[in-house]
């Protein structure tokens, strides 16, 4: 099954959270922060949203930094994805 987002929405797959700190301390799952870096798997067409023209500035394959608790989590064919608006994306990671 494919996910095709509408309007200014983007489908992302979260990248794994760090399990160790830079100094080598292993973190339990409760101590780990929710990951904020994700990879884009699908992008909506943009268009007119709330009376304003929205141009999509991200593309499939981009790694992005997003708001911590943005979007809606969905599970499709056993894979977990997050669907969010382009405005919830803070930056493209290069």
TASUL-V794512 format. One record per residue. N is the residue number from 1. RES is the residue in three letters. SS is DSSP state (2 for helix, 1 for strand, 0 for the rest). PHI is phi in whole degrees, -180 to 180 (999 if undefined). D_FIRST is the distance of its C-alpha to the first C-alpha in Angstrom with 2 decimals. Layout:
n:res:ss:phi:d_first
N:RES:SS:PHI:D_FIRST
N:RES:SS:PHI:D_FIRST
This chain:
n:res:ss:phi:d_first
1:UNK:0:999:0.00
2:UNK:0:-101:3.82
3:UNK:0:-108:6.80
4:UNK:0:-120:9.82
5:UNK:0:-70:12.97
6:UNK:0:-104:15.94
7:UNK:0:51:19.60
8:UNK:0:-98:20.76
9:UNK:1:-92:17.89
10:UNK:1:-134:16.45
11:UNK:1:-105:13.65
12:UNK:1:-127:15.39
13:UNK:1:-116:15.32
14:UNK:1:-67:18.74
15:UNK:0:-88:21.06
16:UNK:0:-62:23.18
17:UNK:0:-75:26.36
18:UNK:0:-65:29.70
19:UNK:0:-98:31.16
20:UNK:1:-132:34.65
21:UNK:0:-81:36.90
22:UNK:0:-62:38.63
23:UNK:0:-86:41.68
24:UNK:0:99:39.83
25:UNK:0:-77:39.58
26:UNK:1:-83:36.61
27:UNK:0:-97:34.82
28:UNK:0:-76:33.57
29:UNK:0:-63:30.16
30:UNK:0:-72:32.05
31:UNK:0:-83:34.01
32:UNK:0:-74:31.09
33:UNK:0:-80:30.16
34:UNK:0:-63:26.68
35:UNK:0:-64:25.28
36:UNK:0:-116:25.44
37:UNK:1:-103:24.12
38:UNK:1:-141:20.46
39:UNK:1:-112:18.57
40:UNK:1:-78:16.72
41:UNK:1:-111:13.16
42:UNK:1:-158:12.82
43:UNK:1:-130:15.76
44:UNK:0:-71:16.48
45:UNK:0:-79:19.07
46:UNK:0:81:21.98
47:UNK:1:105:24.56
48:UNK:1:-91:26.91
49:UNK:1:-127:26.28
50:UNK:0:55:29.15
51:UNK:0:81:31.40
52:UNK:1:-121:31.04
53:UNK:1:-74:29.49
54:UNK:1:-115:26.87
55:UNK:0:-102:26.35
56:UNK:0:-76:23.48
57:UNK:0:-107:25.28
58:UNK:0:-116:22.51
59:UNK:0:-134:20.20
60:UNK:0:-59:17.18
61:UNK:0:99:18.72
62:UNK:0:-66:21.52
63:UNK:1:-95:22.68
64:UNK:1:-128:23.77
65:UNK:1:-105:26.04
66:UNK:1:-123:25.02
67:UNK:0:-58:26.86
68:UNK:0:-57:27.11
69:UNK:0:-118:25.53
70:UNK:0:-81:23.56
71:UNK:0:84:20.23
72:UNK:1:-120:18.00
73:UNK:1:-85:16.31
74:UNK:1:-133:12.91
75:UNK:1:-122:11.15
76:UNK:1:-130:7.42
77:UNK:0:52:7.19
78:UNK:0:82:10.86
79:UNK:1:-102:10.93
80:UNK:1:-99:13.02
81:UNK:1:-130:12.86
82:UNK:1:-124:15.46
83:UNK:1:-108:15.37
84:UNK:1:-143:18.89
85:UNK:1:-80:21.20
86:UNK:2:-58:22.63
87:UNK:2:-67:26.00
88:UNK:2:-82:25.06
89:UNK:1:-86:24.87
90:UNK:1:-88:28.38
91:UNK:1:-164:28.49
92:UNK:1:-97:26.92
93:UNK:1:-89:27.92
94:UNK:0:-111:29.54
